[in-house]
Amino acid sequence: MSKRRKFSPEFKQGAIEQVRQPGVSCAQVARELGIGANLLSRWKREAEAQGQQAFGGTGKPRDDEMARLKRELARVKKERDFLREAATFFARESS
């Protein structure tokens, strides 16, 4: 099974601009770029439908929030473990 490729918004916009040139077919541009013609057609439809908002990101705001919360949880766990070890160390020193 091959790994799914990801393309930058700039790459997608550039491919769409090539397709919009007169006398150039979608299949021809797709072959030159090494991507599927159906994929390029879908990018073109998305760009026409969404305009400047097309290809804005790869996730939903909820996914971004989840990732932020996971990072924060990992940081807080490290702080907790450090404080636990420090308390144990100082408890031994005072005995």
Residue pairs with C-beta under 8 A, 6 or more apart in sequence:
6 58
7 35
9 54
9 55
9 56
12 43
12 47
12 54
12 55
13 47
13 55
15 29
15 33
15 35
15 40
15 43
16 40
16 43
16 44
16 47
18 24
18 29
18 32
19 25
19 26
19 29
19 40
19 44
26 37
26 40
26 41
26 44
27 37
29 40
30 36
30 37
30 39
30 40
31 37
33 40
43 54
43 55
46 54
46 55
47 54
47 55
